[in-house]
Amino acid sequence: MSIKYIFVTGGVVSSLGKGLTAASIGQLLEARGLKIAMLKLDPYLNVDPGTMNPFQHGEVYVTDDGAETDLDLGHYYRYTNSPLSRASNSTSGQIYESVIKKERKGEYLGKTVQVIPHVTDEIKSRILACGHQEEGIQVVLVEIGGTVGDIESLPFLEAIRQFRYERPKDCINIHLTYVPYLKAAGEVKTKPTQHSVQVLRGIGISPDLILCRCEEALSDELKAKISLFCNVPQDAVMDEKDVEHSVYEVPLDLHRQGLDETICKMLDLKSAKPDLTKWEKMLHSVLNPKGKVVVGIVGKYMDHQDAYKSIFEALHHAAVANGVALEIRKFESDRIVENGSVEALIGGCDGYLVPGGFGERGWEGKVLTAKYCRENKIPYFGICLGMQVLIVEFARHILGLENAHSTEVDRNTSYPVISMITEQKQIQNLGGTMRLGAYPCDLKKGTRAYEAYGKNLISERHRHRYEFNNEYKEAFEEKGMVFSGKLNKGQLCEISELKSHPWMVGVQFHPEFKSKPLAPHPLFLNFINALKILPKKQLEKVAPTSQGDK
């Protein structure tokens, strides 16, 4: 049987949730026993989001093979079992770069290189490649970034038009659009959706299904109106209303409207009866927590909700698995120094997490957070930069290395406890050149890391240039620091934890990228469990092991 293709486009406005929608569709098809693959096509000219500010683009999601990709791949990972690799995300920058390299090599045999057919052919080849990442893929879901009508996305839409023309029985288009409610008029308006579909049809693509983002479920009358003016059967017009409690409700809402069954009929897909029992059980836990934990996240991009998207989700996964509700409090790290009192600004949380990041801004606020957690025996989870912060704070206040620092921030520091990885020192270009992707890590028995994972060898994804400087390893260990994880067949320190503390762990990798609602990450599980079971009086009784801890 030929591979089937589902193209997901967006209309009216951006930020409708195409990624969540595509991931939800993928999950429903997997629940029917189908094997899927997912692809995000991004119209921007950056080769990848790796050099983009999180305020511009949100988090950068890293795959096992070291690709820096769009954050929607995080949604794909959390909702589905789709293979995710470099073949799962293509940008205009990558497309044009590939076409120009081929032109320079003479592969076009002297022809004039044009958007059609050369750029569109390259896009189509990426779509086909996604479907051949693994054996047995039956359906490829392709999400096109941006909004229909954007100049940047026109080559992608033209490629899709051609792709559909060449495979009329194997492709459908799902158009996600916005149906606003005008409070002053007391009416729901379908005209923006009509105009969006008109633009799409003008490009040569007629939608087969229309999903309507809205605040409340649409009436049959409104669906009939959209059906009539958009030339789509009424049973193929469905609403995707704002969920009440969790984004993980979306697949079940779409399933109740028969979306997966409709897709299977349109594409003539033979599938089993869907099994969503595990997902439903997980949602029941979301809606019925027993207790609550409060986690403070101290970072430099807290005003952007997508900058730490995978971290927020991983914390929620762990909270659900531990049967508790989660409250996240966000703190801008640069304001801690300005405020002057760590306790006054961030106090009152059960535990704290310091996520990854780059650059000098907010550094000292994060160091003060680590110091506050260490001295007050409050659980601390440092991820990537958060581990480096833990190391610098320990060096300054326990080892007495007053000016200890990372050479990322202070190149001339007297005590470079964090320094650039040797192989990174000769690199000139910033994009795609960090230590990226999955690396194996050996764990030391009898440590918190081993307790969390329950095995000797793990694999985690990295995105960084700087590491712990092993020249200081012996001095750290003498004062109670445990390096519980190191690179397999190497010397790089990947996990550090404080022996005299109830839960103070730093990891150089990004565990949040490998957490799912049905399979929470072990470290996040262990962290939330520590917040749940360690009463304050027990934390206060933990005995210090060095003079600096007193």
Number of C-alpha atoms within 10 A of each C-alpha: 5 10 17 20 26 21 20 24 23 27 25 20 14 14 10 20 15 22 23 21 23 27 27 27 24 27 26 23 25 23 20 18 15 19 21 25 25 29 29 25 21 25 23 17 15 15 20 22 25 23 13 14 14 19 14 11 15 20 27 28 24 27 25 19 14 21 23 25 26 26 22 25 26 28 21 27 19 27 24 23 15 25 20 23 21 17 20 26 25 23 23 22 16 20 20 18 14 13 20 16 11 14 17 9 9 11 12 13 10 8 9 8 15 10 14 12 14 18 22 23 17 19 26 16 12 18 26 16 14 24 25 15 17 13 8 12 19 18 24 24 26 24 24 23 25 22 21 25 16 11 10 17 19 15 18 21 22 20 22 23 17 18 20 19 14 11 13 10 14 19 22 23 21 22 25 30 30 25 25 19 15 10 8 6 8 8 10 17 15 19 16 16 23 22 15 23 27 17 16 20 13 10 15 16 20 20 21 18 24 29 22 25 20 19 16 15 13 18 10 13 10 16 21 16 16 22 19 13 15 22 14 18 15 19 16 20 25 21 24 26 18 15 14 8 10 11 13 19 16 20 24 18 16 20 17 11 16 14 22 23 18 15 19 14 11 15 17 12 18 10 15 12 9 16 13 16 10 10 18 14 11 16 19 12 17 22 14 12 16 12 12 15 17 18 21 20 25 26 26 26 22 17 12 15 13 19 23 22 20 24 23 16 20 25 26 25 26 28 29 26 20 20 19 22 19 21 16 15 15 18 20 18 25 18 16 23 17 10 12 11 13 17 12 10 14 20 15 12 17 21 24 28 26 27 24 22 21 15 10 12 14 20 23 17 25 29 24 19 26 30 21 18 21 22 14 13 23 23 25 31 24 29 25 25 26 26 30 27 29 30 26 26 25 25 23 18 15 18 18 12 17 14 15 22 26 27 17 17 15 15 11 11 14 13 20 23 24 23 21 17 16 10 10 14 9 7 9 8 8 9 14 16 15 19 18 20 20 19 18 17 22 21 25 19 14 9 17 25 25 20 15 15 16 13 13 13 16 17 17 20 23 24 25 20 18 21 21 24 18 15 10 14 15 10 13 20 13 11 20 19 19 20 24 24 27 20 18 17 9 10 10 18 21 26 27 26 27 24 19 19 25 23 24 26 27 29 27 28 26 23 21 25 25 21 25 21 21 16 14 23 21 18 24 22 23 19 24 26 18 17 24 19 9 15 11 12 8 11 16 14 10 12 13 15 14 13 9 13 17 9
